[in-house]
Structures are given as structure tokens and as C-alpha cells.
Amino acid sequence: MARKTSAASTDPAPRNDAISALFRAYSSNTSDRLKFIDAFLVFLILSGVIQFAYCVLVTNFPFNAFLAGFSSNVGQFVLTASLRSQVNPENKTEFKEVSPERAFADFVLGSIVLHFFVYNFLG
Amino acid sequence: MGTRYRSILANSWSLLTFLLVVFITFTSATSSKSASSTGDSVVVILDPAKKADYSIFLEELQAKGYTVTIRAPKDEKPLLIEDGVPNFSHVVFLASETKSFSKDINPQTLVELLSSGTNLVLTLGLKQNLLTSLAPEFSLLLPPPTTPLVSFFPERPEPPSVIPISVDTTSTPNDSFSVLSSDVGGSIWFSGTAFALSSNPLLFPILHAPAESFVGDLSDASGLVSDALADAAEKGGEGLWAGSSLAVVAGFQTLVGGGTGHGTDAGSGLEQQARVAWVGGASLFSDEFAKKQIVEKVHQERGMKVVGNASGNKQAALDITGWAFQERGVLRIDDVSHHKLNESGAVEMYTTNDEIVYTVHISSYNPSTRKWEPSSGLKDLQVDFTMLDPYVRTALLPVRGKPGAYSTTFRAPDQHGVFKFVINYKRKGFTHLHHTMTVPVVPPRHDGYPRFLSAAWPYYAGAISTSIGFLLFCTLYLAGEAKEEKKTKKE
């Protein structure tokens, strides 16, 4: 993450160039695994935005259902983001005692607990 | 020996009297029950000198099982009310021409009798007396004193104040029940005063005056009648009692009690509703009119034929007193029940939007069998489900195959609170039925609502898609890891 922003700030090119440069730097410097995690994060953001817009624009009628649906997105996003930071090789110094396998197991366990609460709260 | 014989004789004599007393009390207990639903004892306030004039009416009353007591207007005994308790079930007031009465016969006593459930038949006279001042309390508008109802039609030898009134066309008070039964054929002789009825919902006409009749003074000369008409015509009819909107017999049913005494909370113990029949002249009950023939001219192929028919007075007198004595048109609520649809037991409270089945059983009194019988004949019975205002008001329809049962099914309103089932059936001529039953309606319990709603599907879709996404993510993530391991092994 830190790498991306520094790449964007050092480039003095116009804005279009900056964005394309950012995109190029991201696609060349990021591993496939992290890209896959990022795709999942984008899906979660979209789903959350759609539900929030529906709640604001149409109805929040079963409010508990909205809370459950929206918080499942938010919670899943947080868990996935933390997985991403733990499996990122650049952060190895910060998570010395956490192996990627351990991080994934934590992620799965946390998600299962999250989904249990979500479905309990949904109806 | 002689004393012994005498004692045996005395013993057997006392035994005989005892048996006789037992026999008399037994027979009187079974056979003296009258056709009335409220009691057997009748007091007729009548001058004993005039008793012979009403012998047919009095004998018919006795034949129906009433014990008739005659009391002269000035007699001190028997009292109408003794120690606050009425002595008789029914009072017939035939002394219409009497001016002064003994102390306990006054308007206050008559009203007190009504509020304690005693039925009255009151006949008005041409002279002013206590009934003249009591009548306005019942919303009757009386003409000035000493002015009888007169009619010059149809042409007849009798004086104009003796009028045959046809009952063929009138069915009062309502379509399903008539005070004057169909046995009253033809016409009724009437002589007396008529009265107008104000708009009192408890009052209804039983017999209207003929359309051609009017109230006028005949005492001085026959010419005065036309003068009275001419004077009234100049004033635009003001002050003239005339036409068929006048009544000569009217009925009044009191509201006392407001309950029937049946069911769980039928109200106070004052369940007796009393009835009053106001009659314009006591002569309607007289032997003279009962025997007098109605002479009619009947058109035939060749000219006219004079036909004499028996008057309907005897039957009309019995029908009027029969209604007043609560023989006919007497209803009561036997039982009220309610439960949830498709369940049978009574419930303590309902939840909003429950389907409620409400059933009421109604009996009417049959004077010929002298028993209460289930009655399914009411067509406009309805029940209210009220909390201050009626939230539901729906018709109670007779249940097929269950005589006397009326039932309806309705949905409880989407509103919680303390509701009442109210039956408030006040129809002219019938006993008023009033019954209330309180029942709470509560909102659903926390687990009484539906769990999953179709309106929430967008959010369900969101949550499910996240879960599916999570599972997909896990499988692909693990698949990717396996590939990487292979790669590292190859290297």
C-alpha cells in the first residue's frame, strides 16, 4: 500500500497519467494472491454500497435485516483486509510470529463466527 | 267411647283439610300460571258499578290465567306499592272518567311502578285527570280536554264520536311483529280522544286514527264542529288534531335495567323492562263495543248490500293488554360465547387481527305454551366490537340448524386495548336486548410475528451473496495455494 502512494506522488505527470501510472504500478508490483483478495474487497464494497443506497432511497423496513446484511459486508471487509495485510510479504517484519496459514485460519474462523451472528440477526 | 270417636273424627277432618290445602296449592301452582312472562296478578282500577260494562274483557283475562283484582278509584286498599315492592305485576287503568283518586294512585306511583317492572295499561278520558298530566312525560301530545275524536265517515247511524277504525292496512310497530295480531279482523269500534306522538324512540303507535277523523268539541251543537275546522283552516291547521298521524293506541317500552339478567356481565339486577299501553278511550275494552257489529255497505253486481260483521274489539283488547303484559314480543339473551376461528375453547384475550367467532342465543316467550323457545326470527341483529367507538359493526345472522343461535366471524382490529362485544337491539314492540362483554385485545408477543418477510429480500440477498462470496474466496484461495506449492516443488 505504502509503495503505491509513493509511486503516485513522485510522478509529476498530469492526472490521467497519474492514474494510469498508479494502475500500471499496481498491476506490475502486486502479486496475484493480493489482487484476488483486492477483487473480493471490491465486491464487498459494492455490495455494501448497494444495500446502503437501497436502505436510504427505498426502505429500511426490516431494519434488522438491513443491519445484518450491511454489517456482514463491513465485517467481511474488515476480516479480509486484515488477512490481506497479514499475508502481504512486505509486512513480514510486523507479523513475525503469524504465518500466512495461521492468518488464513484466523480469517476463516472469524468469518464463520461473523456469518453465524449475521444469519441469527437477519430474520 | 264418645270422646274417642270425636277425636278420631277431628283427626280425620284435619287430615282431610290438609289434603285439600295441598291439592289446592298444587293445582294453583300448575294451572294459574298466566300467559304473561312477568307475572299473573292484575289490578284493574275501575268503579265497581261499571264492572258489568267490561265483563267480557275481565273474563278473557281470567281465562288467560290472570288473577284479576278490582279496585275502586277511591279505595285505600289494596295498595299498588307496599313497602317499596309492587303488589301487582300489571295495572289496568279503566277509570278514565274519574277525576279524584285515593292518595296512592298518582303519577309518581305509576312511574315508580314502571321502574320496578310493572306493566301498565292506561286509558285516557275526555275529562282532565292525573293521566292527562302524566301523558306528556311519555311524549304524547293530548288535545284540549273534553274534545273527542270525531269522524263523519263512513256514513252510519252512530254519533260522529263513535268511530269504526279499520286495522287492515296498519302493521305496527314493524314488519316482523304486529301488536294487533291477524286475529283482529275488520274494524274496531272506538270512542274517545286521540293523541299526537312526539319523536320519542321508545314510543310507537299501535292503532292510528282514521285519515278523515279530527278532534273537535261536540258538546254544544253539531254546527260547532265545522266552526272549529274553519277556525283551524284560517290558522293554517295550527291547533287542530286531525288525520291518520294521530294515534288512538300507543305503546311505550321503558329502558330500565338495560340488561336481561342473563350472561356473564348483563349489568345490574334491574332486568325488568316495563311496558305501557296508552289507549284513547276505555270504551275500546267495553262489552258494548265488543258485541256491537260493524255494518258495512258492500258493492255488489246489483246495487249495495249491507253486511254486519263482528267487531275486532274483543281480540284487540286482548292483543293490546297481551303486548303490555309482556306476552308477545318478549325476547331474552340466553347465552353469549366467543372464540377464535378453528378453535373451540373460550380465550381470555385476543391478539390483534385474530379471527373471532361470536355467537349469541336468543329466546322468545311463547304465550300459548308459556315457555321460552329459541327464536331465529330476528333479521337485523348486529354486534359491535367497541373501544369507545365501534371498530367493527357486523350483522349477526341466524345459524342454520341451531335454533335461536346467531353468529358472525370477524377480524379483530389492528389495534390493542380493552374492547367490548356490544349487542344493543332496541326495536319497537320487542323487548330491548342489551348485552356487553369485555375482552382485551393485545399485540402479538415478541415471537408472534412472522420471522422472514418478503420485503427484506434485498438484504437477505446481500447477506447470502457475502457468504457465497466467502466460500468461493476460500476455495479459490486454497486452490491458489496448492498451485504455488506445486510450483515450489517443481523448482
Chai-1 contact restraints between the chains, C-beta under 6 A:
chainA,res_idxA,chainB,res_idxB,connection_type,confidence,min_distance_angstrom,max_distance_angstrom,comment,restraint_id
A,F40,B,F473,contact,1.0,0.0,6.0,A-B,restraint_1
A,F43,B,G469,contact,1.0,0.0,6.0,A-B,restraint_2
A,S47,B,G462,contact,1.0,0.0,6.0,A-B,restraint_3
A,Q51,B,G462,contact,1.0,0.0,6.0,A-B,restraint_4
A,Y54,B,P458,contact,1.0,0.0,6.0,A-B,restraint_5
A,F61,B,A455,contact,1.0,0.0,6.0,A-B,restraint_6
A,P62,B,L453,contact,1.0,0.0,6.0,A-B,restraint_7
A,P62,B,A456,contact,1.0,0.0,6.0,A-B,restraint_8
A,A65,B,A456,contact,1.0,0.0,6.0,A-B,restraint_9
A,A65,B,Y459,contact,1.0,0.0,6.0,A-B,restraint_10
A,F66,B,Y459,contact,1.0,0.0,6.0,A-B,restraint_11
A,A68,B,A463,contact,1.0,0.0,6.0,A-B,restraint_12
A,G69,B,Y459,contact,1.0,0.0,6.0,A-B,restraint_13
A,G69,B,G462,contact,1.0,0.0,6.0,A-B,restraint_14
A,G69,B,A463,contact,1.0,0.0,6.0,A-B,restraint_15
A,S72,B,A463,contact,1.0,0.0,6.0,A-B,restraint_16
A,S72,B,T466,contact,1.0,0.0,6.0,A-B,restraint_17
A,N73,B,T466,contact,1.0,0.0,6.0,A-B,restraint_18
A,Q76,B,T466,contact,1.0,0.0,6.0,A-B,restraint_19
A,S111,B,F470,contact,1.0,0.0,6.0,A-B,restraint_20
A,H115,B,S467,contact,1.0,0.0,6.0,A-B,restraint_21
A,V118,B,A463,contact,1.0,0.0,6.0,A-B,restraint_22
A,L122,B,A463,contact,1.0,0.0,6.0,A-B,restraint_23
A,G123,B,R451,contact,1.0,0.0,6.0,A-B,restraint_24
A,G123,B,F452,contact,1.0,0.0,6.0,A-B,restraint_25
